[in-house]
Amino acid sequence: MTLLTSATAARNSVNSSGVDASAVLKSAMQQAGQPDSRYGKIRDLKTFAKAVSFLQVNNISTLSELQETLSKMKKRYWNTNSEIKQTEKLLHERKELIDQAENYLQYRDYHKAYKQTKPKKQEDYAERYRTELALYDRAERYLKEHLGSDTKLRPKAWKAEVADLTAQKDRLYREMRKLKDEVAEAETVKRCVEQAIPPTEQRKERSKAHDMSL
């Protein structure tokens, strides 16, 4: 393929809706081995072939469509990241609620015994069971603060919530890892397309992107 043919192929890869991403990649791959071509430095043809496949599978025609797809992928990634943080927050709160409820029930009898102890012996009792009474007091304060007027303890229901939240967190982490890989793949495809686009068209694409951002 001559320089004239290369230029013609590059021009033909541009339509009214923008750069034809698949076409410029295929053109670059075809010209990669030619010393007089601007694509002569392309070595990783497998990556370019995977990029073409990615565009076809995702029904992406132009660079602008690829950029839009990448933007949506990143948005889903960060939305999932936010969901994970919220789920972990709820999970921590439920686990703490369970721990404090268990402490409340476990050390409640020490508190009752202290209240029933004669005043002159309360100090000795409090000293002897200082840890147990402190844990009870902390649990009582925590439960009043977080349960409000609903003082009924529901450890069984809370443990079921913990199981559900844990499963949700694991699912979200799997989804986020998958999205991270997809974003990385799309970034690679974008770099390949940008490398394959003729310099004049690169300037046009940057100008178009700038105009859209205004």
C-alpha positions as CSV (number, residue, x, y, z in Angstrom):
1,M,0.0,0.0,0.0
2,T,1.4,3.4,-1.1
3,L,1.4,6.6,0.9
4,L,-1.4,7.9,-1.4
5,T,-3.5,4.7,-0.7
6,S,-2.8,5.1,3.0
7,A,-4.0,8.7,3.0
8,T,-7.1,7.6,1.1
9,A,-7.9,4.9,3.6
10,A,-7.5,7.3,6.5
11,R,-9.9,9.8,4.9
12,N,-12.4,7.1,4.2
13,S,-12.4,6.1,7.8
14,V,-14.0,9.4,8.7
15,N,-17.7,10.1,8.3
16,S,-20.1,12.8,9.3
17,S,-20.6,11.3,12.8
18,G,-16.9,11.1,13.6
19,V,-13.9,8.8,13.2
20,D,-14.8,5.2,12.3
21,A,-12.9,3.5,15.1
22,S,-12.8,0.0,13.6
23,A,-11.8,1.3,10.2
24,V,-8.8,3.3,11.4
25,L,-7.7,0.3,13.5
26,K,-7.9,-2.1,10.6
27,S,-6.1,0.4,8.4
28,A,-3.3,0.8,10.9
29,M,-2.9,-2.9,11.2
30,Q,-2.7,-3.4,7.5
31,Q,0.0,-0.6,7.2
32,A,1.9,-1.5,10.3
33,G,4.6,-3.4,8.6
34,Q,5.4,-0.8,5.9
35,P,8.5,1.3,6.6
36,D,7.0,4.4,4.8
37,S,3.8,4.3,6.9
38,R,3.2,6.4,10.1
39,Y,2.0,3.1,11.6
40,G,5.3,1.4,11.2
41,K,6.0,1.7,14.9
42,I,3.0,-0.3,15.9
43,R,4.2,-3.6,17.3
44,D,1.4,-5.1,19.3
45,L,-1.0,-6.1,16.6
46,K,-2.8,-8.5,18.9
47,T,-3.9,-5.6,21.1
48,F,-5.2,-3.8,18.0
49,A,-7.1,-7.0,16.9
50,K,-8.6,-7.2,20.4
51,A,-9.6,-3.6,20.2
52,V,-11.4,-4.2,16.9
53,S,-13.2,-7.2,18.5
54,F,-14.2,-5.0,21.5
55,L,-15.7,-2.4,19.2
56,Q,-17.7,-4.9,17.3
57,V,-19.0,-6.8,20.4
58,N,-20.1,-3.5,22.0
59,N,-21.5,-2.2,18.7
60,I,-19.3,0.9,18.9
61,S,-18.7,2.7,15.6
62,T,-16.9,6.0,16.4
63,L,-14.3,7.4,18.8
64,S,-17.0,9.6,20.3
65,E,-19.2,6.5,21.0
66,L,-16.2,4.8,22.5
67,Q,-15.5,7.8,24.8
68,E,-19.2,7.8,25.8
69,T,-19.1,4.1,26.6
70,L,-15.9,4.5,28.6
71,S,-17.5,7.4,30.6
72,K,-20.6,5.3,31.4
73,M,-18.3,2.4,32.5
74,K,-16.5,4.7,34.9
75,K,-19.7,6.1,36.2
76,R,-21.0,2.6,37.0
77,Y,-17.6,1.8,38.6
78,W,-17.8,4.8,41.0
79,N,-21.5,4.2,41.7
80,T,-20.7,0.6,42.7
81,N,-17.8,1.9,44.8
82,S,-20.3,4.2,46.6
83,E,-22.7,1.3,47.1
84,I,-20.0,-0.8,48.7
85,K,-19.1,2.0,51.1
86,Q,-22.7,2.4,52.1
87,T,-23.2,-1.4,52.5
88,E,-20.0,-1.6,54.6
89,K,-21.3,1.2,56.8
90,L,-24.6,-0.5,57.4
91,L,-22.8,-3.8,58.0
92,H,-20.6,-2.2,60.7
93,E,-23.6,-0.6,62.4
94,R,-25.5,-3.9,62.5
95,K,-22.5,-5.8,63.8
96,E,-22.0,-3.2,66.5
97,L,-25.7,-3.3,67.4
98,I,-25.5,-7.1,67.8
99,D,-22.3,-6.9,70.0
100,Q,-23.8,-4.2,72.3
101,A,-27.1,-6.2,72.5
102,E,-25.2,-9.3,73.5
103,N,-23.2,-7.3,76.1
104,Y,-26.4,-5.8,77.5
105,L,-28.0,-9.3,77.9
106,Q,-24.8,-10.9,79.2
107,Y,-24.1,-8.2,81.9
108,R,-27.6,-7.2,82.8
109,D,-27.7,-9.4,85.9
110,Y,-24.6,-7.6,87.3
111,H,-26.4,-4.3,86.9
112,K,-29.5,-5.7,88.7
113,A,-27.3,-7.1,91.5
114,Y,-25.6,-3.8,91.9
115,K,-28.9,-2.0,92.2
116,Q,-30.1,-4.6,94.8
117,T,-26.9,-4.4,96.9
118,K,-27.1,-2.3,100.1
119,P,-25.7,1.2,99.7
120,K,-22.8,0.6,102.0
121,K,-21.7,-2.5,100.0
122,Q,-22.3,-1.0,96.5
123,E,-18.8,0.5,96.3
124,D,-17.2,-2.9,97.0
125,Y,-19.5,-4.6,94.5
126,A,-18.8,-2.0,91.8
127,E,-15.0,-2.4,92.3
128,R,-15.2,-6.1,92.1
129,Y,-17.3,-6.1,88.9
130,R,-16.0,-2.9,87.4
131,T,-15.5,-4.4,83.9
132,E,-18.9,-6.1,83.7
133,L,-20.7,-3.0,84.9
134,A,-18.8,-0.7,82.5
135,L,-19.7,-3.0,79.6
136,Y,-23.3,-3.0,80.6
137,D,-23.5,0.8,80.9
138,R,-21.8,1.3,77.5
139,A,-24.2,-1.2,75.9
140,E,-27.2,0.4,77.5
141,R,-26.2,3.9,76.3
142,Y,-25.5,2.6,72.8
143,L,-28.8,0.9,72.5
144,K,-30.8,3.9,73.8
145,E,-28.9,6.1,71.3
146,H,-29.5,3.9,68.3
147,L,-32.8,2.3,69.0
148,G,-34.6,5.3,70.5
149,S,-38.0,4.4,71.9
150,D,-38.0,1.0,70.2
151,T,-36.2,-0.9,73.0
152,K,-36.9,-4.4,71.8
153,L,-33.8,-6.3,71.0
154,R,-33.8,-8.3,67.8
155,P,-30.4,-10.1,67.5
156,K,-31.8,-12.9,65.3
157,A,-33.2,-10.4,62.8
158,W,-30.1,-8.3,62.9
159,K,-27.9,-11.3,62.3
160,A,-30.0,-12.1,59.2
161,E,-29.4,-8.6,58.0
162,V,-25.7,-9.0,58.5
163,A,-25.8,-12.2,56.4
164,D,-27.7,-10.3,53.6
165,L,-25.4,-7.3,53.7
166,T,-22.3,-9.5,53.6
167,A,-23.7,-11.3,50.5
168,Q,-24.5,-7.9,49.0
169,K,-21.0,-6.6,49.7
170,D,-19.4,-9.6,48.2
171,R,-21.5,-9.3,45.0
172,L,-20.7,-5.6,44.7
173,Y,-17.0,-6.3,45.1
174,R,-17.2,-8.9,42.3
175,E,-19.1,-6.4,40.2
176,M,-16.5,-3.6,40.9
177,R,-13.6,-5.9,40.0
178,K,-15.3,-6.8,36.7
179,L,-16.0,-3.1,36.0
180,K,-12.4,-2.2,36.7
181,D,-11.2,-4.8,34.2
182,E,-13.8,-3.5,31.6
183,V,-12.6,0.1,32.1
184,A,-9.0,-0.9,31.7
185,E,-9.9,-2.8,28.5
186,A,-11.8,0.2,27.1
187,E,-8.9,2.5,28.0
188,T,-6.6,0.3,26.0
189,V,-9.0,0.3,23.0
190,K,-9.2,4.1,23.2
191,R,-5.4,4.4,23.2
192,C,-5.2,2.1,20.2
193,V,-7.8,4.2,18.3
194,E,-6.2,7.5,19.2
195,Q,-2.8,6.1,18.0
196,A,-4.3,5.0,14.7
197,I,-6.2,8.2,13.9
198,P,-4.4,10.5,11.5
199,P,-3.0,13.7,13.1
200,T,-5.4,16.0,11.3
201,E,-8.4,14.0,12.5
202,Q,-7.0,13.9,16.0
203,R,-7.1,17.7,16.1
204,K,-10.6,17.7,14.8
205,E,-11.7,15.2,17.5
206,R,-10.0,17.3,20.2
207,S,-11.7,20.4,18.9
208,K,-15.1,18.7,18.8
209,A,-14.7,17.4,22.4
210,H,-13.7,20.9,23.5
211,D,-16.8,22.4,21.8
212,M,-19.1,19.9,23.5
213,S,-17.6,20.7,26.9
214,L,-18.4,24.4,26.6
